[in-house]
Amino acid sequence: MKIPKRILPLVENGLVDEVIRALMSGKEADVFVVRCGSEIRCAKIYKAPEKRAFKQAVTYQEGRKVRNSRRTRAMGKGSKFGREQQEEVWQSAEVTALYKLADIGVRVPKPYGCFDGVLLMELITYGDGDVAPRLNDVSMTQEQALTDHETLMHDVMRMLCAGLVHGDLSPFNVLVDDHGPVIIDLPQAVDAAANNNAQSMHQRDVENITNYYAQYAPQLSHTRYGPEMWALFEAGELQPDTQLTGYFEEDTASADVDTVLEEIKQAFLEEQSRLERIKDAESAG
C-alpha cells in the first residue's frame, strides 16, 4: 500500500521496511501494520490535536511534569511553541507508560520507540498470527470471564502501585490474545497522586471493565474493586502482590460536629490565654 506521509521518514531511516495495511482509525490515532526486518509490528500515528476526538485533554494533562522551565512557561501561555510542547508531552506519556508498565509485568504492547509522533510497538496477535480482537468483540464462558476479570483487576492494581491510572480503560482498550487480556491506548494515562481527577478516573476504569465481564459472570456486578484499591492506595498499603477481595464498605460514621466545634473553641481560648501571658510578661519586663 501507499506509505503514509508520517511513516515515510521511518522508512527512509530504516526503522520500517514495509507498510502492510491499515489496522484501525481511532479517536486519537491511526494504526498501521508494518514490517520491521523480519518482525511484524504496528505503527501508531497520533492525530493532530484539532483532529482528535478525545475530549477534555486538559483534565488528563493535569499533574504531568515538564522538567524544562521554558517549556512549562510556553505551555502555560498557549503559544505555538507551547502547543507543540504540549503535544510532545501527550505523545510521550504513552511511551513512558508502556515502558514503565511492561517493566512491572502489566500486559501491554512492547514499545520500540516514538519517532516524530509515530509510535512503533508490538502487534498483539492470537492463533496463527491474526490480529488480536478487542475485548468488546469477544464472548466467553463464566469461568473465563472470572479469570480474565481477575487478571485485569490485578493489572489495574499494579498500575496504581506504579502511580498510574489508565483514565480511559474500557472493553475497547483491551485486546485478547492466546494468553488473556492486554491493555492498550495509554496517551491519557494520569499521575495517580498529582491529578485531582485520578480517583474518579480509576473508579470509572474499574467499572467499565467489571460491567463488561458481569454480562458473563453476573456475580461480578456486586464487587467493589475500585474503591477497595483506592482506599489501600491512599493509606499507603497497596502493594503489587496485594490480594484483592472485591469487597469494600464505606465509612458511614458521621463526624461529631459538636465535639469538633468544642475542640476548635478550646484551642482558640488556649491561644488567647497564651497571647495574654506573653503580653503580661512583656509589660512586667
N, C-alpha and C positions, 0 to 999 in steps of 0.2 A: 504494500500500500504506500501511498504518498507519505513522506516523512513530515510530521507536524513541525511547524516552524520552530517551536520552543525546544523540540528534541534534536533538531539539526546540529546545534553546537556539540551535543554529546556524541553524535555520530562522527562529526569531524575530529573530535578529540579522542576517539577510540573507546569511549565508555559504553556506547551502544553500537552493535553491529547491524541490527535489523529491527525495524518496527513491523511486527507481525499483524496486529489488528487492534482495533479499538475494543476496550473491555467494558467501560461504562462512563457515563457522564453524570456527575453528582452535583450537589449544591455548591461545593467549594472547589471542585477539581474535575479534570478529565483523566481517565486512566487508560493506558495502552499496554498491551502485551509486547515485550521486546526481547530480543536475543542479545545476550552479552557473552561473547565467546561461545562456550558450549552450554551455558545456562539460560533458561527461560525465566525472565523476571518481569516486573511491571514498573512502568514509569508513570508517576502521578504528577500531572501538570496543574499547578494551582492557578485558579482563575483570578483575574484582576479584581480588586475589591468591589468595583462598581458592578461587576457581573456576577458576583457571588450572591446566592440566595440565602446565605447563612445570616440570620438575624441577630441583633444585639451583640455584635462582636465586642463592643466596648466592655460589656459585662464580663466577658471571658478574659479580656486582657488585663483586668484589674489585678494588681499584685505581681505582674510579670516584671522582673528586674532587668534593667539595662545598665551595664557597668559604665559605659561611656556617658559622661555628663552632658556632652554636646548633643549626643543622640537623644538623651532624655529630654532636654530642653526643646529640641526641634520637634519631637513627637508631641510634646505638650502644646506647642504653638500651632500644630497642624499645617506646617509649611510643606512644600513639595518634598523636600528632603526628609522632613519628619514623617510624611505619609509613606515614603519609600522605606524608611527605617522601621515603621510600624508593621509594614507588610513583611519585612525580613524577619521580624520578631515572631509574627504569626506563623510563618512557614517553618522557622527553626524550632518552634515549640513542639511540632510533631516529631521532628528528627530526634530532638533531645529526649522526648518522652519514650520513643521507640527503643533507643539505646538503653535508657535507664530501666525500662520495664523488662526488656529482654535479659538484662544482667541479673535481675532478681527472680527470673523464672516465670514471669507472666507471659502467656502465649500471645504474641503479637508478631506481625511480619518482620523478618530480619531486615534492618535498613542497610543500604550500601552507600548512603550519602545523598546530599541535596546539592544540586548544581544549577544555579541561576533559576530557581523556582521550579525545578524538576526533581522530584524525589524518586530515587531508584531503590526498590525494595523487593523482597521475596514475593513470588507469586504463590499464593496458597492454593494447593490443588488437592484432589482426592481421587481414589480409584486408580485409573491408568494415566492420570495426568490431567484430567478435566479440571477446569477452574472450580474451586470450592463454592458451593451455594451460600447465600445469606441465610442466617437463622430464620428469617421471616418466610423463607420458601421451603422450610424443612418440616416434615411431620415426624412424629416419633411415638414410641410407647411411653407409658407412665414411668417405667423403670429408667428409660433413657433420659426422660425429662428431669427426673430427680437427680440422676448422676451428673448431667451437664449443668443443671442449675447450681449444684453444689460446687462444681468446678469454677463457674463464673463468679459465684459469691466469694470464693477464696481468691480469685484473681483480682476482683474489685477490692478486697481487703488488703491484698499485698500492694496494690496501687496506693491505697490510702496510707499504708505504713511508709511508703516512699514519698508521701506528701503530695500525691496527685489524685485528682478527680477527673474522670473522663469528660464529663459535662454534657455529652450528647449520646450516651450509650443507649442502644435500642436494638431490637432484632434486625434492624437494617445495617447496624455497625458491628455485627458479629458474623464471621464466616464459620462454616462447619466442615472440617476435613476428616480424614480417617481416624484421627485421634481425639476429636472433640471440638469445642468452640475456640475460635481465635478472634481476639479483639482487634478492630481496625479503626481508622479515622480518628486521629488524635490532635489535630491542629488547635482545637479549642480546649485542650486539657488545662486545668487550672491548678494553682497552688492552693492546697487544702487549708493552709494556715494563713495565707495572705489575701485570699479573695473572700469578701463578705458573703458571696452567694454560694460558696463551696458546699455548705451543708445541704441547702435545698437542691443543688445540682446532684449531689451524691444520692440523696433520697430519691430523686426522680430517676436516676440511672438504675438504682436497685429495683424500683417499682416497675419500670419498663421491662426489665428482663424477667422479673418474677411473674408479672401478669401474663407474659407470653407462655412461659412454661406451665403456668397454672391451667392453661387450656387442656393440657395433657395430664397434669397431676394437680387436681383441684385443691389438695391439702396445702399447697404452697401459698395459696391466697391468704392464709391466716398467719403467715410468717412475717417477722419484722426485722429482717437483717439490716436494713438501712439504719434505723435508729440505734440498734444494738452496736453496730460497728462504730458509729459516730460517737456514741457515749464513751466507748472504750478509747477511742482516738483522743477525745478531749481530756480524758483522765490520764492520758499517757500510758495506758495499759494495753494498747493494741499492738500485737506482735505478728510477724508473718506466719507463725505456727499456732496462733490463737484458734481454739476450737469454737466455732460459732454455733449457736443453738437456734437462731431464728426467733428467739423469744425476747421480748423487751416490754417492761412495764413502766409507764410514765410515772414520774414522781408527782403525785397529785396532792401532796401535803401543801396546804396553803400557808403563806407566810403569816406569822403572828404580828400584825401591823401595830397593835398597841404596844407590844414588847419592844419592837424596833424603834417606835417613836419615843418610848421612855428611855431607851439607851441613848438615843440622839440627844434628848433633853439633859440627861445626866452628864454626857460628855461636854455639852455646851456649858453647863454650870461649873464643871470642874475646870474648864479652860478659863472661864470668867474669874473663878477663885484664884487660879494661878496668876493671872494678869494683875489681880488686886494685890497679891502678895509681892509681886515684883515692884508694883507702884509704891507700896508701903515701904519696902526695903530701900528704894531709891530716895524716898522722901526722908527716911530716917538717916540716910547717909549724907 
